[in-house]
């Protein structure tokens, strides 16, 4: 027990907390950036697959099936180590953001599809009858309602991105897990270091999960609000 206390004290003193903090910041930066890529690409995929846009729908379905069948670590390796063979070289951060974003977009597209399918068909028809084009109806009427349904699930996807970012050390990115490995090599305190990392990841994801649940409750209350009578 005394040896464990000494180990934890060594890890939580000196320069090591600063390294963990820097790694945590990088983890959040990669995760947020990848979420933006995921939302943009996933929304586009969700729209073309839901409304069965010719050719794009087929390509979108193929993309989702392929990406969902490939491990994230393989996709990271393809982006970082494989693209240079095609003349495209990316540093660790953009490579991790691109790989995580492309991977998450396949799942985000399913979330967006679910949100779009929850919107009654009459909403699109009503918007068209008011003179809006199909694109305008989708942008101003359908998508805002779909996002209301999809937001909680997107929060859960963000949690998954944070956990998946721990694999970014495979592309030399010094995020939280990579900093933990560095500290382990410097101190030979494997149990203490990984225990601290587990606590940090748990606190981070637990907080985000609670925020997602709070958002779900608020959205549910908003949907149950009674309509005001106009006299």
C-alpha positions as CSV (number, residue, x, y, z in Angstrom):
1,X,0.0,0.0,0.0
2,X,2.8,2.4,0.9
3,X,4.5,1.6,-2.4
4,X,1.2,2.5,-4.3
5,X,0.9,5.8,-2.4
6,X,4.5,6.6,-3.3
7,X,3.8,5.8,-6.9
8,X,0.7,8.0,-7.1
9,X,2.5,10.8,-5.3
10,X,5.3,10.6,-7.9
11,X,2.9,10.7,-10.8
12,X,0.9,13.6,-9.5
13,X,3.9,15.8,-8.7
14,X,6.6,17.4,-10.8
15,X,6.1,17.9,-14.5
16,X,3.8,14.9,-14.9
17,X,0.5,16.6,-14.1
18,X,1.3,19.3,-16.8
19,X,2.0,16.5,-19.3
20,X,-1.4,14.9,-18.5
21,X,-3.1,18.3,-18.8
22,X,-1.5,18.9,-22.2
23,X,-2.6,15.5,-23.3
24,X,-6.1,16.1,-22.1
25,X,-6.3,19.4,-24.0
26,X,-5.1,17.7,-27.2
27,X,-7.6,14.8,-26.7
28,X,-10.4,17.3,-26.5
29,X,-9.1,19.3,-29.4
30,X,-8.9,16.2,-31.6
31,X,-12.3,15.0,-30.5
32,X,-14.1,18.3,-31.1
33,X,-12.5,18.8,-34.5
34,X,-13.3,15.2,-35.5
35,X,-16.9,15.8,-34.3
36,X,-17.2,18.8,-36.7
37,X,-16.0,16.6,-39.6
38,X,-18.3,13.9,-38.5
39,X,-21.4,16.1,-38.3
40,X,-20.8,17.8,-41.7
41,X,-20.1,14.6,-43.6
42,X,-22.6,12.5,-41.6
43,X,-25.4,15.0,-42.3
44,X,-24.6,15.0,-46.0
45,X,-24.6,11.2,-46.0
46,X,-27.8,11.1,-44.0
47,X,-29.6,13.4,-46.3
48,X,-28.6,11.7,-49.6
49,X,-29.4,8.2,-48.1
50,X,-32.7,9.2,-46.7
51,X,-34.0,11.0,-49.8
52,X,-32.3,8.4,-52.1
53,X,-30.4,10.9,-54.3
54,X,-29.4,9.0,-57.4
55,X,-25.8,7.7,-57.4
56,X,-24.9,9.6,-54.2
57,X,-27.2,7.3,-52.3
58,X,-25.4,4.3,-53.6
59,X,-22.0,5.8,-52.9
60,X,-23.1,6.8,-49.4
61,X,-24.4,3.3,-48.6
62,X,-21.1,1.8,-49.8
63,X,-19.1,4.3,-47.7
64,X,-21.0,3.5,-44.5
65,X,-20.8,-0.2,-45.0
66,X,-17.0,-0.1,-45.7
67,X,-16.1,2.2,-42.8
68,X,-18.3,0.4,-40.3
69,X,-16.5,-2.8,-41.3
70,X,-13.0,-1.5,-40.7
71,X,-11.4,-1.1,-37.3
72,X,-10.5,2.5,-36.3
73,X,-6.9,1.7,-35.8
74,X,-6.7,0.4,-39.4
75,X,-8.3,3.6,-40.7
76,X,-5.8,5.7,-38.7
77,X,-2.9,3.7,-40.1
78,X,-4.3,4.1,-43.7
79,X,-4.6,7.9,-43.3
80,X,-1.3,8.5,-41.6
81,X,1.0,5.8,-43.1
82,X,-0.9,4.9,-46.4
83,X,-1.7,8.3,-47.9
84,X,2.0,9.4,-48.3
85,X,2.2,6.6,-50.9
86,X,-0.4,8.7,-52.9
87,X,1.5,11.9,-52.3
88,X,-0.5,13.1,-49.4
89,X,1.3,13.5,-46.1
90,X,-0.5,14.6,-43.0
91,X,0.9,15.4,-39.5
92,X,-0.4,13.6,-36.5
93,X,-3.2,16.1,-35.5
94,X,-4.9,16.4,-39.0
95,X,-4.4,12.7,-39.6
96,X,-6.2,11.8,-36.4
97,X,-9.0,14.4,-37.0
98,X,-9.5,13.1,-40.5
99,X,-9.5,9.4,-39.6
100,X,-11.8,9.9,-36.5
101,X,-14.1,12.2,-38.4
102,X,-14.4,9.8,-41.4
103,X,-15.0,6.9,-39.0
104,X,-17.6,8.7,-36.9
105,X,-19.4,10.1,-39.9
106,X,-20.6,6.6,-40.8
107,X,-22.4,6.4,-37.5
108,X,-23.5,10.0,-37.5
109,X,-25.2,9.4,-40.8
110,X,-27.4,6.8,-39.2
111,X,-28.2,9.2,-36.4
112,X,-29.2,11.9,-38.9
113,X,-31.3,9.4,-40.9
114,X,-33.2,8.5,-37.7
115,X,-33.8,12.2,-37.1
116,X,-35.0,12.8,-40.6
117,X,-37.3,9.8,-40.5
118,X,-38.9,11.1,-37.3
119,X,-40.1,14.3,-39.2
120,X,-43.6,13.7,-40.7
121,X,-43.8,13.8,-44.4
122,X,-46.4,16.5,-44.2
123,X,-43.8,19.0,-43.0
124,X,-41.9,18.8,-46.3
125,X,-45.1,18.9,-48.3
126,X,-46.3,21.9,-46.3
127,X,-43.0,23.7,-46.9
128,X,-43.2,23.0,-50.6
129,X,-46.7,24.3,-50.8
130,X,-45.5,27.6,-49.3
131,X,-43.2,28.1,-52.3
132,X,-39.9,26.8,-50.8
133,X,-37.7,24.8,-52.9
134,X,-36.7,21.2,-51.9
135,X,-33.4,22.4,-50.6
136,X,-34.9,25.3,-48.7
137,X,-37.6,23.0,-47.2
138,X,-34.9,20.6,-46.1
139,X,-32.7,23.4,-44.7
140,X,-35.2,25.5,-42.9
141,X,-38.0,23.1,-42.0
142,X,-36.9,19.4,-41.9
143,X,-33.3,19.5,-40.7
144,X,-34.0,21.8,-37.7
145,X,-36.7,19.3,-36.5
146,X,-34.4,16.3,-37.2
147,X,-31.5,17.9,-35.3
148,X,-33.8,18.2,-32.3
149,X,-34.2,14.4,-32.3
150,X,-30.6,13.6,-33.2
151,X,-28.8,15.9,-30.7
152,X,-28.8,13.5,-27.7
153,X,-27.5,10.7,-29.8
154,X,-24.8,13.0,-31.2
155,X,-23.7,13.7,-27.7
156,X,-23.2,10.0,-27.2
157,X,-21.2,9.9,-30.4
158,X,-19.0,12.6,-29.0
159,X,-18.3,10.5,-26.0
160,X,-17.3,7.6,-28.3
161,X,-15.0,9.9,-30.2
162,X,-13.2,10.9,-26.9
163,X,-12.6,7.2,-26.1
164,X,-11.6,6.5,-29.7
165,X,-9.0,9.3,-29.6
166,X,-6.9,7.2,-27.3
167,X,-5.9,5.3,-30.4
168,X,-4.4,8.5,-31.9
169,X,-1.1,7.7,-30.2
170,X,-0.7,5.2,-33.1
171,X,-0.1,8.2,-35.4
172,X,2.5,9.8,-33.0
173,X,-0.1,12.2,-31.5
174,X,0.8,13.0,-27.9
175,X,-2.7,13.0,-26.6
176,X,-3.7,11.8,-23.1
177,X,-3.0,8.1,-23.5
178,X,0.3,8.8,-25.2
179,X,1.4,11.0,-22.4
180,X,0.4,8.2,-20.0
181,X,2.6,5.8,-21.8
182,X,5.5,8.3,-21.7
183,X,5.1,8.7,-17.9
184,X,4.9,4.9,-17.6
185,X,8.3,4.5,-19.4
186,X,9.8,7.2,-17.3
187,X,8.6,6.0,-13.9
188,X,7.9,2.3,-14.4
189,X,4.6,2.8,-12.6
190,X,2.2,1.0,-14.9
191,X,-0.7,0.4,-12.5
192,X,-0.6,3.9,-11.0
193,X,-0.4,5.7,-14.4
194,X,-3.2,3.8,-16.1
195,X,-5.3,4.0,-12.9
196,X,-5.0,7.8,-13.2
197,X,-5.8,7.7,-16.9
198,X,-8.9,5.6,-16.2
199,X,-10.1,8.1,-13.6
200,X,-9.6,11.0,-16.0
201,X,-11.4,9.3,-18.9
202,X,-14.2,8.3,-16.6
203,X,-14.7,11.7,-15.2
204,X,-14.6,13.3,-18.6
205,X,-17.1,10.8,-20.2
206,X,-19.3,10.7,-17.1
207,X,-19.7,14.5,-17.2
208,X,-20.5,14.5,-20.9
209,X,-23.0,11.7,-20.4
210,X,-24.8,13.6,-17.7
211,X,-24.9,16.7,-19.9
212,X,-26.4,14.6,-22.7
213,X,-29.1,13.2,-20.4
214,X,-29.9,16.7,-19.1
215,X,-30.3,17.8,-22.7
216,X,-32.5,14.8,-23.4
217,X,-34.8,15.7,-20.5
218,X,-35.0,19.4,-21.5
219,X,-35.9,18.4,-25.1
220,X,-38.5,16.0,-23.9
221,X,-40.1,18.6,-21.7
222,X,-40.1,21.0,-24.7
223,X,-42.0,18.4,-26.8
224,X,-44.6,17.9,-24.1
225,X,-45.4,21.6,-23.6
226,X,-49.1,22.1,-24.2
227,X,-50.2,24.3,-27.1
228,X,-51.5,27.7,-26.0
229,X,-55.1,28.5,-26.9
230,X,-55.6,31.6,-28.9
231,X,-58.8,33.4,-27.9
